[in-house]
Amino acid sequence: MDDFAIARVVHVVAVLFWIGGVGFVTWVVMPAIRHSESAADRLGKFHAIEGRFAGQAKIWVLLAGASGFWMVHRAEMWSRFADPGFWWMHAMVALWAVFTLMLFVIEPVFLHRRLATSQTPQADFERMERVHHVLIALALITLAGAVGGSHGLF
């Protein structure tokens, strides 16, 4: 059995569900909430829906990170991080670090409490939408770079 091939499968599936989920939340859930809920109710509705996805997202992010680091270790690709031509590897690690920090530290320790006691729910919801748009844009750039880079495009 080829452990590297298994790690690659785990990595791709984890990234698919992680980033696909972020895209769904950004382009489907948040606009639906914005159009169907009053400004005062948007944060509560988002929190109820997002809460069901957050646990899954944590699993996918952990699997993506573990499989990615395993592949780098197993194939001895650490030197790539010293080569600017492999910018997309830096981007993958940075994106993973941002989402890991968001899911495991910022959301549970700070954000949930802030949103539960929000005095400006409309502004907070709009800010969350902007952050999600920035994150999904960075994710798409990273994905394009990773797929292109791993297949010799760069």
C-alpha positions in Angstrom: 0.0 0.0 0.0 1.4 3.4 -1.0 1.1 5.8 2.0 1.9 8.8 -0.1 -1.0 8.1 -2.5 -3.4 7.6 0.4 -2.2 10.9 2.0 -2.8 12.7 -1.4 -6.3 11.3 -1.6 -7.0 12.4 2.0 -5.5 15.8 1.3 -7.6 16.4 -1.8 -10.8 15.2 -0.3 -10.2 17.3 2.9 -9.5 20.4 0.8 -12.5 19.8 -1.3 -14.9 19.7 1.6 -13.1 22.4 3.6 -12.9 25.0 0.8 -16.1 23.8 -0.9 -17.9 24.4 2.4 -16.4 27.9 2.8 -17.6 28.7 -0.8 -21.0 27.4 0.0 -21.3 29.5 3.1 -19.9 32.6 1.3 -21.9 32.4 -1.9 -25.1 30.6 -0.8 -25.8 30.7 2.9 -24.8 34.3 3.7 -26.6 35.8 0.7 -29.7 33.7 1.5 -29.6 35.0 5.1 -29.1 38.6 4.0 -32.2 38.4 1.7 -34.5 36.4 4.0 -33.7 37.7 7.5 -34.0 41.1 9.1 -30.8 42.9 9.9 -31.2 42.1 13.6 -31.8 38.4 13.0 -29.0 37.7 10.5 -26.2 36.9 13.0 -28.4 34.5 15.0 -29.4 32.6 11.8 -25.9 32.5 10.6 -24.6 31.2 13.9 -27.3 28.5 13.9 -26.3 27.3 10.4 -22.6 27.8 10.7 -22.5 25.9 14.0 -23.4 22.7 12.0 -20.6 23.3 9.6 -17.9 24.4 12.1 -17.3 20.9 13.5 -17.0 19.4 10.1 -14.7 22.2 9.0 -12.4 21.5 11.9 -12.1 17.8 10.9 -11.4 18.7 7.2 -8.8 21.4 8.2 -7.0 18.9 10.5 -7.0 16.2 7.9 -5.7 18.6 5.2 -2.9 19.8 7.5 -1.9 16.4 8.7 -1.9 14.9 5.2 -0.1 17.9 3.7 2.7 17.8 6.3 2.9 14.0 5.9 3.5 14.4 2.2 6.1 17.1 2.7 7.9 14.9 5.3 7.6 11.6 3.4 8.8 13.1 0.1 11.4 15.2 1.8 10.1 18.4 0.2 11.2 20.8 3.0 13.7 22.5 0.7 10.9 23.7 -1.4 10.0 26.2 1.3 13.4 27.9 0.6 12.6 28.3 -3.1 10.3 31.2 -4.1 9.3 29.2 -7.2 7.2 27.1 -4.8 5.2 30.1 -3.5 2.1 28.0 -3.7 3.4 25.7 -0.9 3.8 28.8 1.3 0.3 29.8 0.3 -1.1 26.4 1.3 0.5 26.5 4.7 -0.5 30.1 5.3 -4.1 29.5 4.3 -4.2 26.4 6.5 -2.7 28.4 9.4 -5.3 31.2 9.0 -8.2 28.8 9.0 -6.8 26.7 11.9 -6.4 29.9 13.9 -9.9 31.0 13.0 -11.6 27.7 13.8 -9.7 26.7 16.9 -8.9 30.0 18.6 -10.5 33.2 17.2 -14.1 31.8 16.8 -14.5 29.9 20.0 -12.5 32.2 22.3 -13.5 35.6 20.9 -15.9 35.7 18.0 -18.8 33.7 19.4 -19.0 35.9 22.5 -18.7 39.1 20.5 -21.4 38.1 18.1 -23.8 36.9 20.9 -23.6 40.4 22.5 -23.4 42.4 19.3 -24.7 46.0 19.5 -24.3 46.3 15.7 -25.6 43.1 14.2 -26.0 44.5 10.7 -22.4 45.9 10.6 -21.1 42.7 12.1 -22.8 40.5 9.5 -21.5 42.7 6.7 -18.0 42.5 8.2 -18.3 38.7 8.3 -19.4 38.6 4.7 -16.4 40.7 3.6 -14.0 38.5 5.6 -15.5 35.4 4.0 -15.1 36.9 0.5 -11.5 37.7 1.2 -10.8 34.2 2.6 -12.5 32.4 -0.4 -10.6 34.6 -2.8 -7.3 33.7 -1.1 -8.3 30.0 -1.1 -9.1 30.1 -4.8 -5.7 31.7 -5.6 -4.0 29.1 -3.4 -5.9 26.2 -5.0 -5.1 27.4 -8.5 -1.4 27.9 -7.5 -1.2 24.5 -5.8 -2.8 22.5 -8.7 -0.8 24.4 -11.3 2.4 24.3 -9.3 2.2 20.6 -8.5 1.7 19.9 -12.2 4.6 21.9 -13.4 2.8 25.1 -14.5 5.2 27.4 -12.5 
